[in-house]
Amino acid sequence: MTGFSTDWLALRESADHRSRNSNVADALQAHFGLRDTLRIVDLGSGTGSNLRGTADLLPTHQQWTLVDYDAALLSSARTALADWADSAQSVGENMQLKKGHLNLEVTFKVADLANDLDAALGETPDLVTASAFFDLVSPAAIGKIAQAVTKRRAAFCTVLTYNGIQQWVPRHPSDSALVSAYHHHQRSDKGFGPAAGPTAPAILADRFTASGYRVLEGDSPWNLKAPSDAALINELSRGYVRAVGEAGKVDAAAIEKWGARSITGSVVGHTDTLAFPGHNVFMDDPEDDDDDEVI
């Protein structure tokens, strides 16, 4: 899976981090609260944004394996992580990072998850993570990844999986036609077969529940408003228009008219999914928050 620029990943990182569901984050932190060391595998890691957004929730000593198909993104991750950390040292192909009270060892692994999943996960991860990833892979691939994780009895946490909510400000008469075309485009093959698109959160929950895992879900929408998010809104709308055009489901003139107006806001729906082996007790009662659901 390729096609994500470092500029796009950097532009979205702030929105990604502030949009994460707090109850899911709290439950993840509580689950590993008595641990001192943790082994984490991050799938489709890009430039390491998920590490930067998750590390504070995890124990003091962390061993991360960042897995991506794109070697250039992993190279950029080295630079981005060194800039983020208080101190960084290369140890062979790995990095040793210090960030506040945290000590992190980071390994970078180029892998094709469609064919090298077992090698990418290794034998004994404690936690498998991902961010903005599973809506891009096929239902079959989601099933294989869930099976591989549950076989290892690892915990699982993925954030910012697109769930089908796509709203723009101001609204436009063509919104419904465009979002339908966008979802058609989302289901195209991104390297794992026809992608799950907005059905990915439900498939994830189903696959882990079927394997005896306890699943917690929470909403993590982007709520973007100009002027503070203007650059992200503009880039998001350009990509949206491009995808709708490639789908071939909406007249070109209608797409052009939709994109010609000034867009001042956007809501993009996401779901965070956390899954633990067995019957774990979460910190928060899901009935206290309509945004969260235990399955």
N, C-alpha and C positions, 0 to 999 in steps of 0.2 A: 504494500500500500504506500503510494507516494503522492506528492502533489501539494504538500503543506509547506509554505515558506516560513522562514524564521521571522520575517516581518509580521506575518499574520499571527503566528503563535505568540509573539511578544505583545502585539496589540490587544489580544483577547485575554491575556493572563490576569490582569487586574479584575476584570469582570468575572472570570472563572473563579478566582479565589473568594471574592466577596459574595458570590451567589451560592456557595455550598450550603447544604442543609445543616443547620446547627445540631439538630437532634441526632442525625446520622454521625456527624463528627464526634459528638459527645459519647455516643455508644461505642464507636471505634476506640476512642481514648480509654474508656472505662474497661473495655475488654482486655486490653494489654497493660492496664495500669500497674500490675504487680511484676511485670517483666522488666529486666534490665537490658536485654539484648534482643533484637528482632531482625529476622531475615525477610526482606521485601523484594518482590519482583514486580516491576512496573511495565506493563505491556503497552506498546505503541507510545513510548515515552517522549518522543520528540526532543525538545530542548530541556527537559527536566522540570517542567512547570508543576507536575503532580507531586514530585518530591518536595519542591519548595512550598507547596500548599498543604502537605500532609505531615511533614517532619515534626512539627511542633506538637502533634497529637500522639506521638509514639515515644517509646522509651529512649533513654539517654544514648545507648549504643545501637546504631542502626547499620545494617549491611544491605545496601540497595544494589539490585541489578537492573539497569535500564536497558530495555529491549526495544529495538526499532529496526525496521527494514532499511531505513535511509541512513547510511554511514555519515553523510554530511550533517544531518540533524544531530546525531550523537556527538560529532565534533563540536558543533555549536553548543551542545549541552555542557561540555567541559568548560567552555568559556563562560557561559551563563552561570554555572554553579560556582566557579571560582570568584566571579563578581559578587554573587549573593552571599557567600560564606564569609565569616570573619577571617578565616585563614584556609588555605588550600595547598596541598602538596601532592605531586604526582608520585606514585609508587608503582613503577612498571607501567602497565596499562590501566591501573586503577587510580583513584583519587582518594585522599584522606581529607575530609572537611571538618572544620569546627564552626559551629554556629551557636552562639550563646553557650548553653550547657550541653549541647548535643555534639556527639562525635559520630561522624558518618563515614563509612567506607563505601565507595561507589565503583561498581564494575559496569562497563559498557559492552553490550552484546548486540552485534548485527545478526538478525535472524528473520527468516520468513516464517511467520507464525502459522501460515497455512500448511507448511510442510515440516517445520522444526519446532513444534510446540513443546514436546517433552524436553528437548535440549534447552529451550529458552527458559522453561520453568525450573529446571534443575530438580533435584530429588526432595529437598526438604525446606521449601519456603514456609514461613509462618503466615505470610500475608501476600496475596496477589492483588495488585491494584491496576487501575487504568483511569483515564480521563478523556471524555469526549471521543470515545472509541467504538463502543459496541453498536451504535446505530449504523456504522459503516461496514459491518461484517454480516455475513449471512446467518439465518437461524441455525443452520447446521453447524457453522463454525462456533456460534455461541454455545451450542450443546456440547461440542467437543472440548471447548475451553472449560466449561462448567464441570464436565466429567473429569478432566485432568486435575482441576483444582480440588474437587471433592475426593478424588482418589488419594491425594496427598494430605487430606484433612486440614488444608490450609484455610484460613479466613480469607474473605474476598470483599473488596470494596472498590466500586467504580463510581465515579462522579460525572455529572454533566452529560448524561446520555439523553439525546434529543427525544422528546416524547410527543411531538406533533403540534404543539401550540406555537403559532407564528402570527403575531399581530404587529401592525404598523400604525404609526401616528404621523399624519392624519390617516383615517381610513379612506379606502378607495373602492368604488363599485366593482373593480376587478380582483379584489383581494381573494375571494373564495376560489376563483378560477386559477389564480397564480399559485396559491398554496397547494391546490390539488396537483398541479403540474410539478411543483417543487417536490412533493412527496413521491411522485412517479420517478423523478430524477434520482431522489435519494435511494430508491430501491435498485438502482443500477449496480453493476458489478464493480466493486472497489478493490478487487484482488482476492476476495474470499467467496465469490459467487454473488448472486443477487442479494443486496444488503437488506437487513431487517428494517432500517429506517425507524420511523416512530413507534414500531411495535417492539423494539429491542428491550425496553424496560420490562414489559410484561413477559417476554420470553426468558429474560434473565431470572426473574422471580420464579417462574414456573420450573425452570431447569434446576435451580438450587433447592427449591422446596421438594421437588420430586426425589432429590438425593438425600433428603432428611435434614437439610440445613434450615436454620431459622433465618428469616429474611426481614429486614427493615428497609422501607423505602421512604424517601422524602423529596419534596419538590425543591428544585434549585434553579429557578428561572433567571435568565438575564432580564433585568428591568433597566433598559437603556434610555437615557434622556439627554438631549442636547441642552447646553453646549458641552457639558463635561464628557459625554460619550460620543461626541459628534464624529470623531475619526473612525471609531468602531462601527457606528451606525452606517456611515457612508460606505465603508468597505464591505460590511455585511449586506447592504442593499445591492451593491454592485455584483457580489457573488450570487446573490439570490436571483437577480435578473438574468445573469449568465446561465445559471442552472435551469431556470424556467425556459429560456430560449432553447437550450439544448434538448429539453424534453419534447419539444415540438407539439405541445398540446394547446398553446395559446397563440393567437394571432400576433404577429410581430408588431403591428401598429398599437395593439392594446398594451403590449409589454412596454413599448417605448413611452406611451402616455403615462403608464403607471410609474415608470422610473423618472419621469421628467419633473415631478413635483418635489418640493423640499420636504424631506422626511425628518421629523424631529424626535422620534422615539420608536422603540421596538421592544416587544416582549417575546422572548424565545424560551419555550418551555423545556426544562430538563428534569431528569430524575436521578437522584443518588441512590445507589443500591448497596446494602451491606448484608453479608451472609456469613453466618458462623456455623460450625459443626454442632450438632446436637441442640439441646433446648437451653439456650442462654437467656439470661434475664437482662433486658436492656435497662438503661438508666431511666428512661422516660416512658411513661404510659402512653401509647400511641393515641388513646382516646382523648388525651389532653391537647392534642394538636391535630387539626384536620389535615395538615400537610403531610402527615406521616402515617404509615400503615405497616403493621406487622402481619406477615402472611404465615 
